[in-house]
Amino acid sequence: MKILVTGTAGFIGFHLAERLAARGDEVVGLDNINDYYDQRVKYGRLAYSGIDQDAIEYNRLVQSSKYSNYRFIRLNLEDSDNINALFRAEKFDAVCNLAAQAGVRYSLTNPGAYMSSNIVGFLNLLEACRHNGVNNLCYASSSSVYGLNEQQPFSVHHNVDHPVSLYAASKKSNELMAHTYSHLYGLSTTGLRFFTVYGPWGRPDMALFLFTKAALEGRPIDVFNYGNMQRDFTYIDDIVEGVVRVIDNPAQRNPEWTAAAPDPGTSSAPYRVYNIGNNQPVRLMDFITAIENTLGMTVEKNLLPIQPGDVPSTYADVSDLVRDLDYKPATPIQEGIDRFIAWYREFFNA
């Protein structure tokens, strides 16, 4: 297939582009390479995929030196004219949108960034798919959409109308927008609720990166909610395998769906939502212990209250993923942390 992957200077998008290019798909990667976090990591990811930083210009396709079937373009999703021109020229078979303004805490202080990228940008992609014959769209949602829901494990069939951050609200909005286009125009859309993704080339604003950096620099780490947190940490390779299976299996209509008892996870339109999580929540203090095991040191901990917008626990019900796509993430937490820290030491010479 010819696939547009947005967010390929980002964590998940980079890994997905690598996987698709390696298996022989024709890939166009897109990213605006903003400065939300250390751009060295973003350019490092692109360089690993054969994209020369010096060759990158706005709205110009750059050929990978590593893969003959991979090109990259620096472009804002909000730039509707150039997004539409790209779609008209390239005639994609499928689109996977992993570009977004990420981060729960950042949304408390920079709400406008989430409206521009996550709402306006996503609308531009929906419109470009609609008007250019693309009938296979998958996109990143988030476990944060579960908000105040305390019924666990979190199921795609649960109500998710009570988000606790603007980031979560923007992801819920994406699901609603996608459903509208599936209903009105028959566009196959699949939302992917990722659960705390970690692994090599991970985001510098995420806990594993922050904890590892602080530990190696001899500084204490900040542990929120006094360590009483649980997260369904999911290794990056497991996430990518789930995404690839979704790309290969576009959403179908649910013939049993009824408006009298509406199922939030499916529809009479070609629309689906899946959780991609490890289905094994890990206590934050156990996660920190695994980091200490790999580093061979004990880390000083600052125990702090829970931050606004955070939820104390996440736990993915992946039964739909298993039933429909015959897949369940399974990488053990210690193995994943070992791989991340090995990458971190090499990349930062730490």
Protein Blocks (a to p, Z undefined) as FASTA:
>chain_A
ZZddehilbmklmmmmmmmmmnopacddddehiakbafklmmmmmmmnopafklpcghia
cddfkbmkbccddddfklmmlmmmmmmmnopabdcdfbdcehjklmmmmmmlmmmmmmmm
mmmmmmmmmmnopabdcddddfklnmmafbdcddfkbccfbccbfklmmmmmmmmmmmmm
mmmnopacdddddehiadehiafkbmklmmmmmmmnopacddehhhpacdddddfklmmm
mmmmmmmmccdddfkbcfklccfkbcfbdcddddddehiacdfklmmmmmmmmnopacdd
ddddddehiafbdcddfklmmmmnopacfbdfklmmmmmmmmmmmmnoZZ
